[in-house]
Amino acid sequence: MTEQQMGSYPVDDTNRVKRRHQRAHYDHATVHALLDSGTLCHVSYVIDGQPYCTPTLYWREGTTLYWHGSSASRMLRNLSEGQPACLTVTHLDSLVLARSAFHHSADYRSVMAFGHSRLIEDQTEKARALTMMVDRLFPGRTATLRPTTEQELKATSVVTMEIEKASAKIRAAGVIDDEDDYALPIYAERIPVRTVIEPPEPDDRLLAGVTRPATLSAFRTGRRLDEALTETYAMSYLAG
């Protein structure tokens, strides 16, 4: 049975975690959960020997990733014909103050996904992908909006990439000092970090009687963003 059939991405020198390998995860469940609880990624690529790294919105369907941008984007123009790409997502969970500078650290959850990008040319496929760009965050919302115009469709490009290899790396250890350092009179702590949803700010030009739809219930004030995004992903992709 292959690693893919067992629910893990194949591992080689490209995606193998070299340092702190005990923090590495290659299984679909861990990689996909970290992807689905985020919405902003960074895509890295090389153009004529020059490296670039571009932030953009993304989403996942099975083992396929999608991201979007302007049709005039240098990134999308150069990632349109099977170009190698690396997409990364990181969740920062804490800052760690230890008793030595060497052991200062952070708790985090991260993913690196590798593959070859393809610009979506088919207009039906592209329109469906752009629908899911919105509905992945706000389930069912596209059906309530005015239709996308032809000009808007032309102005937006979508790139898709099958995940060929991926790795997750997770640190959730808090303070870790050398044993002798625990006897030192030096303060140490873990500072938890969360991205939390604040109260919504309705547009001041809303028409009278227009209220916040119940479909936005995942985005409740005080809730962690990664939890809300995990819920909306599950609502949009019931099959996972």
Beta strands, then each sheet from edge to edge (+ up, - down):
strand 1: 24-25
strand 2: 40-47
strand 3: 50-61
strand 4: 64-70
strand 5: 81-97
strand 6: 105-119
strand 7: 156-162
strand 8: 165-171
strand 9: 189-192
sheet 1: 1+ 8- 6+ 5- 2+ 3- 4+ 7-
sheet 2: 1+ 8- 6+ 5- 9+
end
